[in-house]
Each structure stands twice: as C-alpha cells, then as structure tokens.
C-alpha cells in the first residue's frame, strides 16, 4: 500500500509545476547534509538506489534521479574534503589502484568515443533511446561515478574502516528491504502472493526492465549475502527477528523472479560465504578447519533455536515455489531448449565484431542494441518511437511522435508501445481522442490497462485501421471497450497505464493531440500534444526483448568494450577478490570484517552474469563497481608507495 501510494505520489509530483523548484531545494539540502555529516552518503546511496528512478513518469532513459543523488554526494563530499585536513595532507591511494583506475577510465572514455562514432556522432536529447548516441553516455556514467568516488571512499576508510563497512552493509540491507517490500506489493497487486503457476516474473522498482533484462536478478545476487550479515550481526532478539523476516522476504523475491541464474548465483554465493566465514574464523588453519569447524561455530541459547527455525522456514519457501505445477517447474523442464536458443543468440552477438579493432576495442558503449537489430529480421526491434517537430501554418512549430511497429515480423506486432501512467478510474468509461497521420495502411492499438511494467491485468482497448487520407492528419474519437478495471486491493493498489502501439509489420504512424478523457470529461494524460517532447511518455516492450540484451555479462563487455575492456574488468574483479580472500581483510575480527560478504556478493554477480546482462543497467553497474572499489581500498594498508590524490 505504501509503495503504491508512493508511486501515485510520484506521478502527481512530476506533473506539478513546482516540482523542479522542490527538486533543486532537495538537491541543495542533500549536498549540505553530505558535507556536514561524514559517512552519510555511504549509507544513503545504496539504500536509495532501488527506488530513485522515476522513468515511467519523466520519460527519461539516459538520465535518472539516482544521478542527482550521486552528484549531490560528490559535491558535498568533495566540498568537505576541500575544507578538511585531507585538503592539506592529501589522500593516499595505492599506486597500483591509481594505475588500474586510470586504465579503466581510459578504456571507458575510448569506448564512449567509439560509441559516439558508431552512432554517427554526438547528439544531445533529453529523451534519447537505446539506438541513440546518448545510450553510450548512459552506460559510461556508472563507471565514471564510481571512479569519482575513490577519494571519498578512501577518506571514509581512513577515518574508520569499521564504521564505513557497517554503514555500507546497513545501506545494502535497507535497499534490499525496499526491493523485498516492492516485490511483496507487486505480487499482491497482480498475480497474488501465493500464485506460483501464473507466468509472472517480478521486477520490483527496476524500470530499466521495460525492455527486459536482468536488473533485479543482478541486484538480488549482489545484495543477498548482506542479509546473512544482518542476521549474524544482530545481537538482540528484536533486531534478529527483523533480519530473519528480511531473509524470508529476500528469499521470496529471489524465488519469484523465476530466474534460474538467480537461483544458482544466490545458492552458490551463500555456500561460498559459509566457507569464507569458516576459513576466516579458523584463520586458514587447515587442521582446525577440518577438525572442528562445527564446534567453533556452535551457537548457544535462543540464537541456535531461532536459526534452525529460519532454515526450516526458508526450506518451506523453496518447496512451495518449486513444488509441482509451478511456473518454475515448466522453466526447468525446458532448460535444454533455452540453452540452445541462448547459444544462438550469443553467436549472433559475436558476429557483430567484424575486424581486429572491434575485437580489441569493441563496437562502443551502448551500441549492442542498435547493431544487433540492424542485422535484419533475426533480431529486429519490435517497435520504435521518435519525437519530431515541423512547421505548421502561422509559422509555429507543431510537435508530434512517430511510432513504428516491427519491421518484418507480424508476430511482434503490439509488443512495443508508447505508455503513460494515469490515475485509475474504476467507474464509467474512458474515451480516447487523437490525431493520426499515415502514408500507408496502418493498424493502431490503444489500451488502458492495469499494469506494473511487463504484464497486463485487466484492459480496456480500442483498435483502428488508419488509411491514408488527403487531409493528412485524421482525428479519431474512440471509446475504450472492455471489462471494468478492478483496481486491486486497498493494501496493494494497481497502477494504470495508457498505451498506444502500431500492430502491423512495417506500419508507421504519426500521433498528436492524444487525450484520454474520463467519465466526467476529465483529462487523464499529460503532454498529449508533445509540446514537452516525450516528457511523461515511456516506451515499453512486452515478451520479446532479444535485441536489447545479449544475456551474458562477459559477451556484453566484449562486444561493446573489446578484449581490452574485458581483461581490465577481469583484473579489477580478481584484484578485489584476492584482497578479500587472501589479503589482510581475512585476518580482521569476524564481527568487523565485511570481506566474506563482499567476496560472496562479487562472485554472485559474476555467476548471474553467465546468463544475464549486468552492465547495461547503470544503477546495478554502479553498485558493482562501488563494491569492487570499496573491497580493494578497505582491505589495504597505507603503504609508503601510495600516491597523494
């Protein structure tokens, strides 16, 4: 209920004329808080990461509200750094880390440049899409932000390694709690909390999944080990109970993604975590490890009984979801066929690399979707949306959008639409008024549906076949036909989404003056004349997501950044893991060290990356980079050969 109200509030806020002023004030306040309270950002950033993206209401794809949070943290953090003693003494960063990050920055900038070149040159557009040049910037910003945080991370670690670790872990736990509650609301509102048969995969608040992908998969893989930290770090029954409840909700979230990669990555990372905790406690003493690990980790009193109950509850959850007749049972049964089709998909992706420069340096950041779709019907987009302006009588500019259907495949018709979030009206009928212009016969589908992101609940719809006319623009007024919308339960309200799409292959239509009119003649859409570009409009795909993702993190990096970028990422990950598992971090006290959880988190991300794209979601990619850099910096001593930043 809270999350549903929050979403509705976000929709109203973005339509309010004073929202930019309020956002500017909030940004200034955040900068001051970071400058005043050291270490605050390291908790707030991971805690706010899961929900600071309002793309369905703003229409932004390249930029998001999370960017403002990071910019504010950088402004406040560097401002405090400039006035503190660190400004005079400098921050000592190991030369090896500086060299590695310099190589990463150089590789990222080169990939960004190659992405601009491949897209035909840089062109700025607030509402750019995945085929535009700014998609390269969208992917670059996660690495750029992470590298800019290196001095601030070093400052926090020098002030207190223990406190910075606890703040980071606490922020991860709070962020995961937000995702778990969002999953709980989403499933209560749509398929039902206990319906594991319906083909419905949860996405929480990761709106980047409007074209599919594995944003929630990668996020859950990265954060689940920190639930174990919360359970083991809790010392009182109340805090332990809260951590155990979060563990149950996290398991529910993981299970209801119905993603085999998530199951494998989370299970393997937790098994690795247990091994690392044992090894850390025994300080890699082989004799102690093999002779008495159970005795050394024996829990006393209420914690032992409560831990056993938690394990039994988790096992019951797994059995309920994976029981006979569930959606996951069907997915497991066709695993072989899915692997064959995925291997073909990977081969088509590798075929994009044409010469030695492509193999060494990649096609450029963000260029995978456009290059994959341009290969032809094997991977074409299911649709496209572009904003345009033209001179109209009276020397004024008329703005409109062009919506395309699939190029050649009729079966993809209607799977890509331009959408807008609207208030849910449960009584009366709605009408749609719009101007349409076509050059050839085009089928247009209009719908008002109960939808979170990828799956429709109840819908009211209208279909029109538009023929070319001498008057160019044609005006249509259509009633939406269908059953009354349920609206969901009071504690889990459903959101309403209006969508328009072109259904037939090769169909193209221009749209203007789109209005959704309620029973009392109220206007339910914003920016229907597109005078503000694509503001408030959000493109979304359903069921077919092939060209947008290669479904393998390593191939994703190889195709866009080349062998050089892939090797640098592997070195960075290996360098961090070495420090976590074999460096000085392993000798820290068990109650203070975060190294086993960080190691499990990074390994989980790599495992889920075997079958999922990870780096094409800026929020998740930033978190991945941040955990790597924190792992490297927190596990090192200040050596004399450190450089002063």
Secondary structure, DSSP 8 states (H G I E B T S, - for coil): -HHHHHHHHHHHHHHSTTHHHHHHHHHHHHHHHHHHSTTHHHHHHHHHTTT---HHHH--SS--HHHHHHHHHHHHHHHHHHHSHHHHH--EE-HHHHHHHHHHHHHHHHHHHHHHHHTTS----TT--TTSTHHHHHHHHHHHHHHHTHHHHHHHHHH-HHHHHHHHHHHHHHHHHHHHHHHHHHHHHTT-TT--SS-----TT-GGGGG---HHHHHHHHHHHHHHHHHHH--SHHHHHHHHHHHHHHHHHHHHTT-HHHHHHHHHHHHHHHHHHHHHHHTT-HHHHHHHHHHHT---HHHHHHHHHHHHHHHHHHHHHSSTT-HHHHHHHTHHHHHHHHHHHHHHHHTT--SHHHHHH-S-TT-HHHHHHTT-TTS--S-EEEEEEEEETTTEEEEEEEEE--SS-GGGTTSEEEEEEE----SS--EEEEEEE-SS-EEEEEEEEEESSS-EEEEEEEEEEE---TTSSEEEEEE-BSS----EETTEE--EEEEEEE-STT-EEEEEEEEEE-TTS-B--SSTT-TTTTTT-EEEE-S--GGG--S-HHHHHHHHHHHHHHHHHHHHHHHHHHHHHTSGGGGS-TTT--HHHHHHHHHHHHHHTTSS--TTSHHHHHHHHHHHHHHHHHT----TT-EE-
